[in-house]
C-alpha cells in the first residue's frame, strides 16, 4: 500500500471541483471557489485520479511511502 502527499497550487486552481467529486475525503472546494486539501497525506489511490482530472494541473500527488502487505 502506498502513501501519497497532496499539494495544491491555489494560485492556478479555478475551482472546477473534479478533485472533490473524485476524492471527497481528500479535497473540498471552499466558499472562495478554490480547492483545498483536507489531508496532507493519504493511502487512498483515488487522489491520483483526482489530480489527473484537474484541468489546471493545480494538484500534485507524490508517492512518499510504500508498504508491503503482510
N, C-alpha and C positions, 0 to 999 in steps of 0.2 A: 504494500500500500504506500502511495506517495503522499507527501505533504507539499502543498502549494502556497506560495506567498503572493498576495494580491497587491498591486499598486495601480492607482488611478491618477492619470494626469487630468486634474479637474479643469485645467485651462483649455483643454481641447474637447472636453465632454460636451455634447449637445443635448443630452437628456433623452435620447431615443427610448431608453428603458428596456432594450432587449436583454441586457445583463440581468436585470431584476426579474424579468419574465423567466429566464432560463435557470437562474440560481438565486431564488428569493431569500435563501438563508445566508447568502454572502453579499448581496447587493441590494441597494434601495435607491430610489430617486427621491431626493429631498424636495422640500417646498420651493427651493430655488431652482429646481429643474435640472440639477446636476447629480450624477451618480456618486454614491458613497459606498465604500466597502464596510460591511457590517462586522467583518472579521479580518484580521491581518493574515492569518494562516488557516488553512483548512485541508482536510483529506478528501473533500468532495470533488471528483473529477468534472462535475458539471461546470465548475468555474472555467475550465478550458474552453468549453463551447460558448460560454457567456462572453469570454474575452474575444474569441474569434468572431462573434456576432456583432461586435461593436463597429459601426460604420466609420467611426472617427479614429479607431485604433488607440483609444484612450486608456485601455486596460492592458496591463502586463501581468502575466501569471508565470512565476518561476517555480520550478520544482526544487525544493530545498531539502528534501529528505525522502528516502525510500526505505521501507521496512519490509523485510521478507515475511510472508505469512508463516505462522508457527504450525 
